[in-house]
């Protein structure tokens, strides 16, 4: 591997690790679930067939962004948020209203659902049967998990970078 490959690899690793820690929060959700939480739920406008936030903490951008979805659940929900942000936001608002939860919890559940709907549904059925509730809002955000994900992402990026540059340079040509 030449100097430029090592430089690129080090840069990608640094960016992955820096971004991984930039979007974590050690604080618990600022909106605890309570019986009065439903009064703060988003409202549905029947004429427009859309959900609307009623409080600033329910609006888009009040929780984590697309990179947070990438960290918590992987590329599928990340791409869904990039490609169809309004549809994603409507689904989050609907989940908030139906479950009476805050935006971060709703986004975590929506990300998990988009990543693997069958596993998410199974987990929810198990929770209804009395199993412990899985915290999708803070999934994969421990420093250890972020470091492992960053290291893995660096290896994948390095592999594809090397493969593509070798293909361009004719290493695999006959």
PyMOL commands that set and color helices and strands:
alter all, ss='L'
color gray80, all
select helices_A, chain A and resi 3-22+35-40+56-58+66-73+75-83+85-99+103-115+117-128+136-138+143-168
alter helices_A, ss='H'
color red, helices_A
select strands_A, chain A and resi 43-45+50-52
alter strands_A, ss='S'
color yellow, strands_A
deselect
rebuild
show_as cartoon
